[in-house]
Amino acid sequence: MSRNLVVTGAGGLVGTALTAALLPAFDRVLLLTAGAPDTERLRRRIGRVLEAAGTDGRDGLLDRVTALPLDGLTPAALRGAGLDAVAQVWNVGASLSYDQDKLAATVAANTAVPLRLLELCAPDERFFHISTVGVTGPGAPARRETVPEAPVWRPDAVNPYVLSKLLAEHMLDNLRAHTGAPVSMLRLGSVIGPDGHAAVQDNRAGYYTLVEMLAKVVARRAVLTIDAEPGNAPPLAHVDQLAASCAALADRAARGAEVAAYYHLGDQTLTNAAAADAVNAALGAEVLRLGPPATALDRAYASVNADNVAFMSCGFRFDHAVLDAHVPAAARPRVDADSYARFVTGQLARLTARRGARREAAVAA
């Protein structure tokens, strides 16, 4: 019998890298998209990640990939896509809204979808649910607690997205406890570009917003000031290392080894102060400092990226005991000063090259 994989959110930063990492281990991969899928575009995105990582046989691997709209998922649609049975489901997709007026729609999307996927696909090996509940911390920024690899009962539910992800975790955990469903919650830190190969895709949130603002201050020969606690170390993960951790957990599930209900995928060794020092050293000038916003640009960044600034200021830490026992050290996400600086300077170089290309195109026109 063939081993089949179902993935949601495969067109995003994490989903694309994850699908590329899991693809060689499965015979058929079904991608579920929010709207009508562009299968060839999805294959190209996955192919770029495979090429950057040096994976051989990319064309043959990509032939395993097909796609369906999430709304059209039925048992008949699964069979029509060649999936008589499903080995694993990776639920990466989510409705990301910070608008309180969209609370009902956000909660419905982020709770109903994973429950429906679990029921329809009924995976033989594991249902992996990507969550971000843990990164909101246990509440007050000054509270220095360790978030356990277990249900979170006192999170800082700061917006509809976080609230809906919290509800999804508890609903899935309740099903796991009462029915024995093979469910695992994977809590991510803030995801940044790859460390092991050149970046081939972008994001529009989190630390990518920071790099976009840094590009502006570098062009103006100014300094961006962020009001974040210098000594705190928010959990970070390079997307390629994150995908490698997920692949290790997928392999563990395939072998029938013990797989836990909760894992924290994010490293916390790099403090905000160390991150700023690493960027400034790499660029040879002070472009990033920590402190109260001093300029209009600082205030604009704080407003646009308020959730990420709050995340950087939290004093909580993640427990990694189960992850450390289940995932080889080489596959665990780890961000240090050098890799963080490579991410920032690499993204700045890409932004600068794009800006130059646009100027040349405008002159040519």
C-alpha positions in Angstrom: 0.0 0.0 0.0 1.3 3.5 -0.9 2.0 6.0 1.8 0.1 9.2 1.2 0.4 12.7 2.7 -2.0 15.6 3.0 -0.8 19.1 3.6 -2.6 22.4 4.1 -0.9 25.8 3.7 1.7 24.4 1.3 2.0 27.7 -0.6 3.3 29.6 2.4 6.8 30.0 3.8 6.6 27.1 6.3 4.3 24.9 4.2 6.5 25.0 1.1 9.7 24.1 3.0 7.9 21.4 5.0 6.4 19.8 1.9 9.7 19.8 0.2 11.3 18.1 3.2 8.5 15.5 3.5 8.0 14.8 -0.2 10.8 12.1 -0.7 9.2 9.9 2.0 5.7 9.7 0.5 4.3 8.1 -2.6 1.6 10.8 -3.2 1.2 14.3 -1.7 -2.1 16.1 -1.7 -2.0 19.8 -1.1 -5.2 21.5 0.1 -5.6 25.2 -0.8 -8.0 27.9 0.4 -9.2 28.6 -3.2 -8.8 26.9 -6.5 -5.3 25.5 -6.6 -2.6 26.3 -9.1 -0.9 23.0 -9.0 1.9 23.9 -11.4 2.7 27.0 -9.4 2.8 25.0 -6.1 5.1 22.5 -7.7 7.4 25.2 -8.9 7.7 26.7 -5.4 8.4 23.3 -3.9 10.9 22.6 -6.7 12.8 25.8 -6.0 13.3 24.7 -2.3 14.4 21.3 -3.4 16.9 22.8 -5.9 18.3 25.2 -3.3 18.7 22.3 -0.9 20.5 20.2 -3.5 17.9 17.4 -3.7 18.3 15.1 -6.7 15.5 13.8 -8.8 13.3 16.9 -8.4 11.1 16.3 -11.5 10.1 12.8 -10.4 9.4 14.0 -6.9 7.2 16.8 -8.1 5.1 14.4 -10.1 3.9 13.0 -6.8 2.2 16.3 -5.9 -1.4 17.1 -6.7 -3.8 19.7 -5.2 -7.5 20.2 -4.4 -9.5 23.1 -2.9 -10.0 22.6 0.8 -13.7 23.3 0.5 -14.0 20.4 -2.0 -12.5 17.8 0.3 -14.7 14.7 0.6 -14.0 11.0 0.8 -14.8 10.7 -2.9 -12.4 13.6 -3.7 -9.7 11.9 -1.7 -10.2 8.6 -3.7 -10.3 10.6 -6.9 -6.9 12.1 -6.1 -5.5 8.6 -5.6 -5.6 8.6 -1.8 -7.5 5.5 -0.7 -5.8 5.9 2.6 -3.8 8.7 4.3 -0.7 8.0 6.4 -0.1 11.6 7.7 -1.8 15.0 7.7 0.2 18.2 8.3 -2.2 21.1 9.0 0.0 24.2 8.4 -2.6 26.5 6.9 -4.5 29.0 9.0 -6.7 32.1 8.8 -4.4 35.0 10.0 -6.5 37.9 11.2 -5.9 40.4 13.9 -9.2 42.2 13.3 -11.6 41.8 16.3 -14.5 42.2 13.9 -13.5 39.0 12.2 -13.3 37.0 15.4 -16.1 34.6 14.5 -14.8 33.9 11.0 -11.2 33.4 12.2 -12.2 31.0 15.0 -14.4 29.1 12.6 -11.6 28.6 10.1 -8.9 27.7 12.6 -11.0 25.3 14.6 -13.3 23.7 12.1 -10.7 23.0 9.4 -8.4 20.8 11.6 -11.3 18.9 13.1 -12.8 18.2 9.7 -9.4 17.2 8.3 -8.9 14.7 11.1 -12.3 13.2 10.6 -12.1 13.0 6.8 -8.5 11.9 6.4 -8.3 9.6 9.5 -4.5 9.3 9.2 -3.0 5.9 10.0 0.2 7.3 11.5 -0.2 10.9 12.7 -2.1 14.2 12.5 0.4 17.1 13.0 -1.1 20.4 13.8 1.1 23.5 13.4 0.3 25.9 16.2 1.6 29.2 17.5 -0.2 29.4 20.8 3.0 28.8 22.9 4.8 31.8 21.5 2.3 34.2 23.0 3.7 33.2 26.4 1.9 32.8 29.7 0.7 36.4 29.9 2.6 39.4 31.4 6.0 40.1 29.7 7.7 40.2 33.0 6.6 36.7 34.0 9.6 34.4 33.5 7.9 31.0 33.3 8.7 27.9 31.3 6.0 26.9 28.9 5.6 23.1 29.2 5.2 20.6 26.3 1.6 20.3 27.4 -1.7 22.2 27.1 -1.4 25.9 27.7 -4.0 27.3 30.2 -2.8 30.8 30.7 -1.7 32.2 27.4 -1.8 35.9 26.4 -4.7 35.7 23.9 -3.9 39.0 22.3 -6.0 38.7 19.1 -8.5 36.5 17.2 -5.7 34.5 15.6 -4.1 33.5 18.8 -7.5 32.9 20.5 -8.6 30.6 17.6 -5.3 28.6 17.7 -5.7 28.2 21.4 -9.2 26.8 20.9 -8.0 24.5 18.2 -5.3 23.0 20.4 -7.7 22.3 23.2 -10.3 20.8 20.9 -7.8 18.5 19.2 -6.2 17.6 22.5 -9.7 16.7 23.9 -10.2 14.4 20.9 -6.8 12.8 21.4 -7.4 12.2 25.0 -10.9 10.7 24.6 -10.6 8.8 21.3 -7.0 8.0 21.0 -6.6 10.0 17.8 -2.9 10.3 16.9 -2.6 14.0 17.2 0.5 16.2 17.8 0.7 20.0 18.3 3.8 21.6 17.0 4.4 25.1 18.4 6.6 27.3 16.3 8.7 30.3 17.2 9.1 33.2 14.8 10.2 31.6 11.5 13.0 33.3 9.6 14.8 32.4 6.3 16.9 29.3 5.7 20.4 28.9 7.1 21.6 25.9 5.1 20.9 27.4 1.6 20.0 30.6 -0.1 16.5 32.0 0.4 14.0 31.2 -2.4 10.8 32.6 -0.9 9.7 35.5 1.3 7.2 36.2 4.0 5.3 39.4 4.8 5.2 39.2 8.6 7.4 38.9 11.7 11.1 39.3 11.3 10.6 39.9 7.5 8.9 43.2 8.4 11.9 44.0 10.5 14.2 43.5 7.5 12.0 45.7 5.3 12.2 48.5 7.9 16.0 48.0 8.2 16.3 48.4 4.4 14.6 51.8 4.7 16.9 53.0 7.5 20.0 51.7 5.7 19.0 53.7 2.6 18.5 56.8 4.7 21.6 56.1 6.8 19.5 56.2 9.9 18.9 53.9 12.9 15.8 51.8 13.7 15.0 51.6 17.4 12.9 48.8 18.8 11.3 48.9 22.2 12.1 45.3 23.2 13.7 43.9 26.3 17.5 43.5 25.6 18.0 40.4 27.7 15.0 38.4 26.6 15.4 35.6 24.0 12.3 35.0 21.8 12.1 31.5 20.2 13.4 31.6 16.6 13.7 29.0 13.9 15.3 28.9 10.4 12.7 27.5 8.1 14.9 24.8 6.6 15.9 23.6 10.1 12.3 23.7 11.1 11.4 21.5 8.1 14.2 19.1 9.0 12.7 18.7 12.5 9.3 18.1 11.1 10.7 15.5 8.7 12.4 13.7 11.7 9.1 13.6 13.5 7.3 12.3 10.4 9.9 9.5 10.1 9.4 8.7 13.8 5.7 8.4 13.3 6.2 6.2 10.2 8.5 3.8 12.2 5.8 3.4 14.9 8.0 5.0 17.5 6.5 7.1 20.3 5.4 10.5 19.2 4.4 13.1 21.8 1.3 15.3 21.8 3.2 18.6 22.1 6.6 19.9 20.8 8.1 23.3 20.8 10.1 24.0 17.6 12.1 27.1 18.3 15.5 28.0 19.8 16.0 30.6 22.6 19.7 31.2 22.9 19.9 34.5 21.0 18.9 37.5 23.1 17.5 40.7 21.4 20.7 42.5 22.3 22.8 39.8 20.8 20.7 39.9 17.6 21.1 43.6 17.3 24.8 43.4 17.8 25.1 40.7 15.2 23.3 42.7 12.6 25.3 45.9 13.3 28.6 44.0 13.2 27.6 42.3 9.9 26.7 45.7 8.3 29.6 47.6 9.8 27.4 50.3 11.2 24.8 50.8 13.9 21.4 50.4 12.1 19.5 48.7 14.9 19.3 49.6 18.5 17.0 48.7 21.4 15.1 51.4 23.3 11.9 53.5 23.2 10.8 54.7 19.7 12.6 57.9 18.9 11.6 58.7 15.3 8.5 58.5 13.1 10.0 55.4 11.4 10.4 53.7 14.8 6.8 54.4 15.8 5.6 53.2 12.4 7.4 49.9 12.9 6.1 49.5 16.4 2.5 50.1 15.2 2.7 47.8 12.1 4.5 45.0 13.9 3.1 45.4 17.4 2.5 41.6 17.9 6.1 40.7 17.0 7.5 43.5 19.2 5.4 42.2 22.1 6.6 38.7 21.4 10.3 39.8 21.5 9.6 41.3 24.9 8.2 38.2 26.6 10.3 36.7 29.3 8.9 33.1 29.0 10.9 30.1 27.9 10.0 26.9 26.1 10.6 23.4 27.5 12.4 21.3 24.9 12.9 18.1 26.8 10.6 15.9 24.7 11.8 17.5 21.4 15.5 16.9 22.5 14.7 13.2 23.2 12.8 12.6 19.9 14.7 14.7 17.3 18.4 14.3 16.4 20.5 17.3 17.5 21.5 18.0 13.9 17.8 18.4 12.9 16.7 20.7 15.7 16.1 24.4 14.9 18.9 26.6 16.2 19.5 30.3 15.6 22.8 31.9 16.6 24.3 35.3 16.1 26.0 34.3 12.8 23.0 32.6 11.3 20.7 35.5 12.3 23.1 38.0 10.7 23.2 35.9 7.5 19.4 35.9 7.4 19.2 39.7 7.8 22.0 40.7 5.5 20.8 38.1 2.9 17.3 39.6 2.9 18.7 43.1 2.7 20.7 42.2 -0.3 17.6 40.7 -2.0 15.6 43.8 -1.3 18.3 46.1 -2.6 18.7 44.0 -5.8 14.9 44.1 -6.4 14.8 47.8 -5.9 17.6 48.3 -8.4 15.9 46.0 -10.9 12.7 48.0 -10.6 14.6 51.3 -11.2 16.3 49.9 -14.3 13.0 48.6 -15.6 11.4 52.1 -15.0 14.3 53.8 -16.9 14.1 51.3 -19.8 10.4 51.9 -20.1 
